Amino acid sequence: MEPILIVLEYLLEVVGPRFVDQMDITTELLRGSNRHCEVSAKRAKAVVKLVREQGRRVGEVAQFLRCDQASISMMLLRASAKERN
């Protein structure tokens, strides 16, 4: 199993059941290409948790989510902008 997948599953299933309840999303949906607003928002939350709180590299998260690093960076920038407002 990929290391980032182990970390994500640990984050979602072990560390915080409340986080899982709030996210209400499966690993498959996070990794999928679904662009619905609800899924995208949850994906962005997971990215923020993995990069900022777990210290994972942007490249690792991008590889796990099957997207490019620029997409992950944009998610982080948008999250920062929301926090500032």
Secondary structure, 3 states (H helix, E strand, C coil): CCHHHHHHHHHHHHHCHHHHHHHCCCHHHHHCCCCCHHHHHHHHHHHHHHHHHCCCCHHHHHHHHCCCHHHHHHHHHHHHHHHHC
